[in-house]
Amino acid sequence: MLLKHPLRQRQWQAFKANRRGYYALWLFVALFTLCLFAEFIANDKPLLVKFDNSYYTPIFKSYPETTFGGLFDSEADYKDEFVRELIEADGWMLWPPIRFHHSSINYQLTTPSPSKPTKENWLGTDDQGRDVLARIIYGTRTSLLFGLLLTLSSSLVGIAAGAIQGYFGGWVDLAGQRFMEVWSSMPTLYLIIILSSFVNPGFWWLLFIMLLFSWMALVDLVRAEFLRCRNFDYVKAAEAMGVPSYNIMFRHMLPNAMVATLTFMPFILNGAITTLTTLDFIGFGLPPGSASLGELLGQGKANLHAPWLGISGFVALALLLSVLIFIGEAVRDAFDPRKYLQ
């Protein structure tokens, strides 16, 4: 329905005219979709098992070894030769393309870890014998989900703060600006490191800590737009008719500020991913053992004799950030009147 509007159609055409950003959008959608279903691409458990004329899905449910005629009640190790022979004697297993989870260790290596790329480990293994490609896939998913959640939550807080300051003005605007000046002058990275040392670092804790300092990116844009619109005739007329302030702010004035907001969101997402990667690189990010691009870059720095670690992490991060930058440039062109009115 939105694309049926003539203005939206022109903006979509302006977005498509930026071929680099248009193709980057489809590449981002493809990468994000693949990473969301990482368990179906890289896993140390088969997707489907047929045994004794029955079907099992180990990827969704744990089955004891005794289910397949084994000796132990613990979960079956499907890569163990004994379990594999039991299943293949009366069935088969359907494996994902990469037979390693991001936390699984390859105990069949013939060379010390980190080992070079082979047919089994396409990008080699890290210093603990874990598959690099599997860790990149899972680490990319973590970075994207973290960045998207942080971008969404910080944008909501920043838009609300900017709208309140711009609409009410006066002492509200003055107090908000002085608070932002003090808050933005703090050394963000050091404060995040200090706060992370007080709590056990985790996904949600890290998201909350970074939200404390990342919500100011859109405040100035939204505030300026609301300051411009607060004296328009339609706003004055709505106030004279007794329309509630929140209704005027978020129904009538906010759409005017969404152009700049949507233009900056891909760059905010880029910054969120970069910050998470930096924290993981210096050891103050996600818990140890988590799949992370920053942790992979740190291993590349610590193991210069294994260049595939640093190169793999750099290429994955550079590709992800470049795609987001290209999308942001295309979105900027789409909302530029000089582009879509031509």
PEVENFEN-V924661 format. One record per residue. N is the residue number from 1. RES is the residue in one letter. PHI is phi in whole degrees, -180 to 180 (NA if undefined). Layout:
# PEVENFEN-V924661
n->N res->RES phi->PHI
n->N res->RES phi->PHI
This chain:
# PEVENFEN-V924661
n->1 res->M phi->NA
n->2 res->L phi->-67
n->3 res->L phi->-73
n->4 res->K phi->-77
n->5 res->H phi->-70
n->6 res->P phi->-57
n->7 res->L phi->-65
n->8 res->R phi->-66
n->9 res->Q phi->-65
n->10 res->R phi->-65
n->11 res->Q phi->-66
n->12 res->W phi->-65
n->13 res->Q phi->-66
n->14 res->A phi->-66
n->15 res->F phi->-65
n->16 res->K phi->-68
n->17 res->A phi->-65
n->18 res->N phi->-83
n->19 res->R phi->-62
n->20 res->R phi->-63
n->21 res->G phi->-70
n->22 res->Y phi->-66
n->23 res->Y phi->-70
n->24 res->A phi->-65
n->25 res->L phi->-63
n->26 res->W phi->-66
n->27 res->L phi->-65
n->28 res->F phi->-64
n->29 res->V phi->-61
n->30 res->A phi->-65
n->31 res->L phi->-65
n->32 res->F phi->-66
n->33 res->T phi->-65
n->34 res->L phi->-63
n->35 res->C phi->-69
n->36 res->L phi->-62
n->37 res->F phi->-106
n->38 res->A phi->-61
n->39 res->E phi->-63
n->40 res->F phi->-88
n->41 res->I phi->-108
n->42 res->A phi->-132
n->43 res->N phi->-161
n->44 res->D phi->-93
n->45 res->K phi->-121
n->46 res->P phi->-69
n->47 res->L phi->-72
n->48 res->L phi->-148
n->49 res->V phi->-128
n->50 res->K phi->-110
n->51 res->F phi->-146
n->52 res->D phi->55
n->53 res->N phi->61
n->54 res->S phi->-126
n->55 res->Y phi->-112
n->56 res->Y phi->-131
n->57 res->T phi->-122
n->58 res->P phi->-63
n->59 res->I phi->-70
n->60 res->F phi->-108
n->61 res->K phi->-142
n->62 res->S phi->-87
n->63 res->Y phi->-122
n->64 res->P phi->-70
n->65 res->E phi->-64
n->66 res->T phi->-65
n->67 res->T phi->-61
n->68 res->F phi->-108
n->69 res->G phi->90
n->70 res->G phi->-83
n->71 res->L phi->-106
n->72 res->F phi->-107
n->73 res->D phi->-88
n->74 res->S phi->-77
n->75 res->E phi->-62
n->76 res->A phi->-68
n->77 res->D phi->-98
n->78 res->Y phi->-74
n->79 res->K phi->-94
n->80 res->D phi->-71
n->81 res->E phi->-63
n->82 res->F phi->-65
n->83 res->V phi->-66
n->84 res->R phi->-63
n->85 res->E phi->-67
n->86 res->L phi->-63
n->87 res->I phi->-71
n->88 res->E phi->-70
n->89 res->A phi->-70
n->90 res->D phi->-141
n->91 res->G phi->172
n->92 res->W phi->-157
n->93 res->M phi->-131
n->94 res->L phi->-104
n->95 res->W phi->-98
n->96 res->P phi->-71
n->97 res->P phi->-58
n->98 res->I phi->-114
n->99 res->R phi->-91
n->100 res->F phi->-143
n->101 res->H phi->-85
n->102 res->H phi->-67
n->103 res->S phi->-103
n->104 res->S phi->-80
n->105 res->I phi->-107
n->106 res->N phi->-86
n->107 res->Y phi->-85
n->108 res->Q phi->-100
n->109 res->L phi->-67
n->110 res->T phi->-98
n->111 res->T phi->-127
n->112 res->P phi->-64
n->113 res->S phi->-80
n->114 res->P phi->-74
n->115 res->S phi->-99
n->116 res->K phi->-72
n->117 res->P phi->-59
n->118 res->T phi->-137
n->119 res->K phi->-66
n->120 res->E phi->-85
n->121 res->N phi->-113
n->122 res->W phi->-63
n->123 res->L phi->-114
n->124 res->G phi->81
n->125 res->T phi->-124
n->126 res->D phi->-87
n->127 res->D phi->-74
n->128 res->Q phi->-111
n->129 res->G phi->82
n->130 res->R phi->-93
n->131 res->D phi->-67
n->132 res->V phi->-71
n->133 res->L phi->-63
n->134 res->A phi->-63
n->135 res->R phi->-69
n->136 res->I phi->-67
n->137 res->I phi->-64
n->138 res->Y phi->-69
n->139 res->G phi->-66
n->140 res->T phi->-65
n->141 res->R phi->-62
n->142 res->T phi->-62
n->143 res->S phi->-64
n->144 res->L phi->-68
n->145 res->L phi->-64
n->146 res->F phi->-63
n->147 res->G phi->-64
n->148 res->L phi->-66
n->149 res->L phi->-64
n->150 res->L phi->-67
n->151 res->T phi->-64
n->152 res->L phi->-65
n->153 res->S phi->-68
n->154 res->S phi->-68
n->155 res->S phi->-68
n->156 res->L phi->-63
n->157 res->V phi->-66
n->158 res->G phi->-65
n->159 res->I phi->-66
n->160 res->A phi->-64
n->161 res->A phi->-66
n->162 res->G phi->-66
n->163 res->A phi->-66
n->164 res->I phi->-65
n->165 res->Q phi->-64
n->166 res->G phi->-72
n->167 res->Y phi->-77
n->168 res->F phi->-83
n->169 res->G phi->60
n->170 res->G phi->60
n->171 res->W phi->-68
n->172 res->V phi->-64
n->173 res->D phi->-66
n->174 res->L phi->-64
n->175 res->A phi->-65
n->176 res->G phi->-64
n->177 res->Q phi->-67
n->178 res->R phi->-66
n->179 res->F phi->-64
n->180 res->M phi->-67
n->181 res->E phi->-63
n->182 res->V phi->-70
n->183 res->W phi->-67
n->184 res->S phi->-74
n->185 res->S phi->-81
n->186 res->M phi->-74
n->187 res->P phi->-71
n->188 res->T phi->-59
n->189 res->L phi->-62
n->190 res->Y phi->-67
n->191 res->L phi->-65
n->192 res->I phi->-63
n->193 res->I phi->-65
n->194 res->I phi->-65
n->195 res->L phi->-65
n->196 res->S phi->-67
n->197 res->S phi->-78
n->198 res->F phi->-87
n->199 res->V phi->-124
n->200 res->N phi->-72
n->201 res->P phi->-62
n->202 res->G phi->-149
n->203 res->F phi->-59
n->204 res->W phi->-75
n->205 res->W phi->-64
n->206 res->L phi->-65
n->207 res->L phi->-63
n->208 res->F phi->-66
n->209 res->I phi->-64
n->210 res->M phi->-72
n->211 res->L phi->-66
n->212 res->L phi->-60
n->213 res->F phi->-120
n->214 res->S phi->-107
n->215 res->W phi->-80
n->216 res->M phi->-85
n->217 res->A phi->-64
n->218 res->L phi->-104
n->219 res->V phi->-62
n->220 res->D phi->-63
n->221 res->L phi->-65
n->222 res->V phi->-68
n->223 res->R phi->-61
n->224 res->A phi->-63
n->225 res->E phi->-68
n->226 res->F phi->-71
n->227 res->L phi->-63
n->228 res->R phi->-73
n->229 res->C phi->-88
n->230 res->R phi->-66
n->231 res->N phi->-102
n->232 res->F phi->-71
n->233 res->D phi->-64
n->234 res->Y phi->-68
n->235 res->V phi->-72
n->236 res->K phi->-63
n->237 res->A phi->-65
n->238 res->A phi->-65
n->239 res->E phi->-66
n->240 res->A phi->-67
n->241 res->M phi->-82
n->242 res->G phi->86
n->243 res->V phi->-68
n->244 res->P phi->-58
n->245 res->S phi->-63
n->246 res->Y phi->-64
n->247 res->N phi->-69
n->248 res->I phi->-65
n->249 res->M phi->-66
n->250 res->F phi->-97
n->251 res->R phi->-108
n->252 res->H phi->-106
n->253 res->M phi->-98
n->254 res->L phi->-61
n->255 res->P phi->-55
n->256 res->N phi->-68
n->257 res->A phi->-92
n->258 res->M phi->-72
n->259 res->V phi->-62
n->260 res->A phi->-66
n->261 res->T phi->-64
n->262 res->L phi->-65
n->263 res->T phi->-67
n->264 res->F phi->-87
n->265 res->M phi->-61
n->266 res->P phi->-60
n->267 res->F phi->-73
n->268 res->I phi->-66
n->269 res->L phi->-61
n->270 res->N phi->-60
n->271 res->G phi->-66
n->272 res->A phi->-66
n->273 res->I phi->-65
n->274 res->T phi->-64
n->275 res->T phi->-66
n->276 res->L phi->-62
n->277 res->T phi->-63
n->278 res->T phi->-63
n->279 res->L phi->-64
n->280 res->D phi->-67
n->281 res->F phi->-65
n->282 res->I phi->-92
n->283 res->G phi->91
n->284 res->F phi->-117
n->285 res->G phi->-102
n->286 res->L phi->-68
n->287 res->P phi->-58
n->288 res->P phi->-57
n->289 res->G phi->95
n->290 res->S phi->-70
n->291 res->A phi->-70
n->292 res->S phi->-152
n->293 res->L phi->-70
n->294 res->G phi->-65
n->295 res->E phi->-65
n->296 res->L phi->-67
n->297 res->L phi->-65
n->298 res->G phi->-64
n->299 res->Q phi->-66
n->300 res->G phi->-63
n->301 res->K phi->-68
n->302 res->A phi->-80
n->303 res->N phi->-128
n->304 res->L phi->-67
n->305 res->H phi->-78
n->306 res->A phi->-119
n->307 res->P phi->-64
n->308 res->W phi->-66
n->309 res->L phi->-70
n->310 res->G phi->-66
n->311 res->I phi->-66
n->312 res->S phi->-63
n->313 res->G phi->-65
n->314 res->F phi->-65
n->315 res->V phi->-64
n->316 res->A phi->-63
n->317 res->L phi->-69
n->318 res->A phi->-64
n->319 res->L phi->-64
n->320 res->L phi->-64
n->321 res->L phi->-69
n->322 res->S phi->-65
n->323 res->V phi->-61
n->324 res->L phi->-67
n->325 res->I phi->-65
n->326 res->F phi->-63
n->327 res->I phi->-65
n->328 res->G phi->-62
n->329 res->E phi->-66
n->330 res->A phi->-68
n->331 res->V phi->-65
n->332 res->R phi->-61
n->333 res->D phi->-66
n->334 res->A phi->-66
n->335 res->F phi->-98
n->336 res->D phi->-86
n->337 res->P phi->-58
n->338 res->R phi->-67
n->339 res->K phi->-90
n->340 res->Y phi->-83
n->341 res->L phi->-91
n->342 res->Q phi->-75
